[in-house]
Amino acid sequence: MDQNGKMGRVLVENGKNDASDIEPILEVQHNRGRRFGDAALALRLITRDDLRGAVAKQYGLPYLAPGSDDINSELVGAYEPFHPRAEEMRALRTQLLIRWSNAKVSQRMLAVVSPGSGEGRSYVAANLAVAFSQLGERTLLIDADLRKPRQHRIFNVADRIGLSAVVSGRGHRGSVVAVPHFGTLSRLTAGARPPDPPHPPFPPCPAAHC
């Protein structure tokens, strides 16, 4: 099946088009020299959000419809998988995989750090973790910022039991929780803040690919 056929099938499966819509879309595509999705847009049979979702599904990329309350909009890899920032994360992922492969690293881990706060650590770690999970391999995102943790806000989850409990010996297997939208992605939040966390905390590892 060609790419146009796959796109049409995805749109029908998603309930965005009827099977009867495919023929006029193909006609506009042929007569005007447009891509299948652009032809469907020109006929006003789908919206741009419909098209983004269909393309993401076609290429096996996680996708959340804009306006969803499940996850913070900062996670550009989830809401706009073809956004330039998402493409940059995938390019960075490729460079890291090449470096790990050349070094024959089997236990692959990455710490995302910076000298000060507000410099994008949480944003990069979260989106890079999503990019790694797209490969179908197990990916664990750990929030090791015990002073100003943000991963639980980005993924809109509770932060009651996390890394602080694991380090103190009070954690358990349930501390690591899968992120339903992204299959192989799991996260370990920072957890309850200690009375006086060290600065910086123990060696941080906001994004680990294992």
C-alpha positions, -999 to +999 in steps of 0.1 A: +000+000+000+014+034-009+017+064+014-016+079+002-034+047+008-020+045+043-029+081+051-065+075+038-068+044+059-056+062+091-080+091+086-109+066+081-098+046+112-096+078+132-131+086+122-120+118+104-132+107+070-156+083+054-145+058+028-165+079+003-142+109+009-111+092-004-119+094-041-125+132-042-093+137-022-073+116-046-089+136-075-079+169-061-044+155-053-040+144-089-054+175-106-037+200-084-005+181-077-009+182-039-001+158-012-029+137+001-032+155+034-031+189+017-058+178-007-080+168+022-074+201+039-083+220+006-117+201+005-122+210+042-127+173+050-101+174+079-085+200+101-048+206+106-050+188+139-066+159+122-037+158+097-010+160+124-026+132+143-029+110+112+007+116+102+019+109+137+000+076+137+013+067+102+049+070+114+044+055+148+049+088+168+030+095+200+005+123+196-019+141+219-046+164+205-040+201+214-060+211+244-057+178+261-053+181+299-033+149+302+001+164+298+016+199+298+019+216+265+057+219+271+059+183+259+062+194+222+071+159+211+036+147+222+015+176+209+035+185+178+058+156+168+068+174+136+076+207+153+112+219+147+119+214+185+108+178+183+129+173+152+159+187+171+153+163+200+153+134+175+185+147+160+201+149+194+188+113+201+206+101+169+239+117+179+237+102+214+229+067+200+259+070+176+282+080+204+270+052+227+273+027+199+308+037+190+318+035+227+300+001+230+280+014+260+255-012+271+240+006+301+230+039+285+223+068+308+222+106+303+222+134+329+207+167+317+222+195+339+229+232+338+246+258+360+214+276+371+176+272+373+152+282+345+176+271+317+154+244+302+167+212+319+132+198+326+120+207+291+150+190+274+149+159+296+111+154+292+111+158+254+143+138+249+128+110+270+098+110+247+121+109+216+139+078+230+106+061+238+096+064+202+123+038+194+103+011+212+130+005+239+125+009+276+131+045+286+132+058+322+128+095+330+141+104+365+136+138+381+165+143+405+159+180+412+148+178+448+146+216+452+124+226+422+111+194+406+090+199+375+086+165+357+054+157+377+040+190+364+049+184+328+034+149+329+005+159+352+010+132+378+012+130+416+046+136+433+041+118+466+065+089+462+096+093+441+133+095+440+136+109+475+118+078+489+140+054+469+172+071+481+160+069+517+151+033+514+114+039+516+107+034+479+095+003+461+088-010+426+056+011+424+077+043+426+085+038+389+053+044+369+046+039+332+034+068+311+004+053+293+006+075+262+042+065+253+043+027+257+079+021+268+083+053+287+083+053+325+090+081+350+103+084+385+093+118+400+114+136+426+089+127+454+085+145+488+110+172+493+136+165+521+138+191+549+170+206+536+181+190+503+217+194+494+226+218+465+231+204+441+214+171+450+232+137+446+244+132+410+214+141+389+200+119+361+169+136+348+168+114+317+181+079+315+177+056+286+181+020+297 
